[in-house]
Amino acid sequence: MSFVLHGIGVSGGIAIGRAQLISHATIEVAHYSITPSQVPAEVERLTQAMQAVQKELENLHGAMTAGDAPAEFGAFLDVHWMILTDPTLHETPKRTIAEQLCNAEWALTQQLGVLVEQFDSIEDPYLRERRADVVQVVERVLKVLLGRPGVVRPAAAEEETILVAHDLSPADVIQFKNHHFAAFLTDLGGVTSHTAIVARSLNVPAVVATHNARALIRENELLIVDGGRNVVIVNPDRSVLAEYRLKQDELELERQKLRRLRTTPATTIDGCHVELMANIELPEDLEQARENGAAGVGLFRTEFLFLNRDGLPSEDEQFEAYRTVASGMKGHPVTIRTFDLGADKHKEGLAGLTRVAPNPALGLRAVRFCLAEPRLFLTQLRAILRASHYGAVKILLPMLSSVSEIEQALALIAQAKESLREQRVKFNPGVEVGGMIEIPAAVLSMGAFTPRLDFLSIGTNDLIQYTLAVDRADDAVSQLYDALHPAVIKLIALAITTANRAEVPIAVCGEMAGEARLTRLLLGMGLTNFSMHPAHLLTVKQRVIASDSSLAKPIVQRMRRTDEPARLIALLEKLNA
Amino acid sequence: MQVRQVELTNRLGLHARACAKIVRVASRFRCSVSLIWNGKRVSARSMVAVMLLAAGVGATIRVETQGPDEVEAMTAMVQLISDQFGEQS
């Protein structure tokens, strides 16, 4: 039967493929009955499988202590070993086998279900997440029982696969990055959920907040995901399928046209050259940035270093990640933003932040947190400075609100440089230091920022949130989040004008930079440096090439002056005409 | 039986690695070691149970030891917790 599900399309495009359901245990387990006489053998099978995994973990541990794997990894295996050897995981399934006369896989999966439910009721979000460790251990055992140890579920090679899940954790999402799913569907989530961010960065369609997709869709059912129209069509009939295939082809054609722009310079009709840079989250995103012709990395978020781990990333580990990107960009600029942790960001494994702040967005986060934890900050600064020897690295400080923060951060950078000098470690002494403009206060007092910093970057997402006092991840008020609010337009224009007058380079690295509809608006404000998801680079370039900034400027001047939203929209339409 | 109240002052409370350390220490002794918090009582020798206790930062947990080496076990447990599980501060 064909039916339609509605959700929020958080990443555009059309995908047609087979559903792959992801449950707590990513392995689907069959149930079968056994006779009482088979019980001892079935219990033995479970014991054997657990011992095999125990051995596997011990071998891994041995291999690692011999090698040079980070210490955290060893501790992580240790935790898994202890979970595995816990009677909770041994005894109950064995009893279940005997009492319910069922197979070992089923007994184990049932016990996992019970434990997962208990974890899910934990209030502390950090401790609740540890559920993942138990799931992973049980999965290892299940794989042995099913006779395919260590093998990830094979995906149907012929057809495209669409991932259907209740919700995806940041850890899942990072893992799925390498799986080439054609689309993502989740029951939960919103525009800023991790699923959304990753889907956009992978340039695959995603529909979230479908409420019950995971329950209604069956494994291997044919799905059409239309991210642009917020719908999922389950088991489409032939005519619908044909229509969507046609649409898909059209989109592909459009994409091919864009691809030809990869090496075309981003210059406006009136000869104004524009730098189009990429925002990246992981070193692996570099490839996509290059494929889309990025002129550099305008924003390298470093929070990924905290994902899936206890404890803090070491200096060497950070250095390796930064160096990979720095040398990978072959002399093009790489702007590394120091940790922006706190508030909405995931901070698993980060000490001190699990305390629930009364108002996290206004609390100890980003540069404030780094200044409060100078050791953590110095470690990162040293790692970035060391990487500066291998490429055109710049340091970007997030969420500055006052001169004293700039001065403290600069003092710590000087201290990090001094310690490297003493140890005779190479770095670029002239590494540029810039600041994020994300708080209205920073825009209104930018005269104090420009003499102290080498460059600036406007983070529009936070600037809008702080200007309008709206948390866009909050469904109840997200409709008030508006990039085209007259106050937002005035602040962004003021920031760009002030920086241009002071001759300090300024970029926009928020989502506004990646919206082709707003490209002319930003060009008209005098912006020449955009940084965005690599997936948007070519669309924006197409727009830049077709724009004349001298024609845009007078219209944008009028947009800056108006307080009427309707007038602003009318002027934007005129600008885009 | 030995009974002590101990506050978790380390940064994340009973996170996975802290749990592992508790289980390791508790397993060194013959006596029973129980942790009680928020109306839940668990054996300190069960990794999963200690994880599920879900005692966060600032929680004051009750430690009970009972058996032949209960005094030594209590000393070791209290030391581990007040030493913040050997984490760097």
Chai-1 contact restraints between the chains, C-beta under 6 A:
chainA,res_idxA,chainB,res_idxB,connection_type,confidence,min_distance_angstrom,max_distance_angstrom,comment,restraint_id
A,A75,B,R17,contact,1.0,0.0,6.0,A-B,restraint_1
A,D78,B,A20,contact,1.0,0.0,6.0,A-B,restraint_2
A,V79,B,A16,contact,1.0,0.0,6.0,A-B,restraint_3
A,V79,B,A20,contact,1.0,0.0,6.0,A-B,restraint_4
A,M82,B,A20,contact,1.0,0.0,6.0,A-B,restraint_5
A,M82,B,V23,contact,1.0,0.0,6.0,A-B,restraint_6
A,M82,B,M47,contact,1.0,0.0,6.0,A-B,restraint_7
A,I83,B,M47,contact,1.0,0.0,6.0,A-B,restraint_8
A,I83,B,V48,contact,1.0,0.0,6.0,A-B,restraint_9
A,D86,B,S46,contact,1.0,0.0,6.0,A-B,restraint_10
A,D86,B,M47,contact,1.0,0.0,6.0,A-B,restraint_11
A,D86,B,V48,contact,1.0,0.0,6.0,A-B,restraint_12
A,T88,B,S46,contact,1.0,0.0,6.0,A-B,restraint_13
A,T88,B,V48,contact,1.0,0.0,6.0,A-B,restraint_14
A,Q118,B,L52,contact,1.0,0.0,6.0,A-B,restraint_15
A,I122,B,A54,contact,1.0,0.0,6.0,A-B,restraint_16
A,D124,B,A54,contact,1.0,0.0,6.0,A-B,restraint_17
A,D124,B,G56,contact,1.0,0.0,6.0,A-B,restraint_18
A,L127,B,A54,contact,1.0,0.0,6.0,A-B,restraint_19
A,R130,B,A16,contact,1.0,0.0,6.0,A-B,restraint_20
A,R130,B,M51,contact,1.0,0.0,6.0,A-B,restraint_21
A,D133,B,A16,contact,1.0,0.0,6.0,A-B,restraint_22
A,D310,B,H15,contact,1.0,0.0,6.0,A-B,restraint_23
A,D310,B,R17,contact,1.0,0.0,6.0,A-B,restraint_24
A,A351,B,R11,contact,1.0,0.0,6.0,A-B,restraint_25
A,G352,B,R11,contact,1.0,0.0,6.0,A-B,restraint_26
A,T354,B,L12,contact,1.0,0.0,6.0,A-B,restraint_27
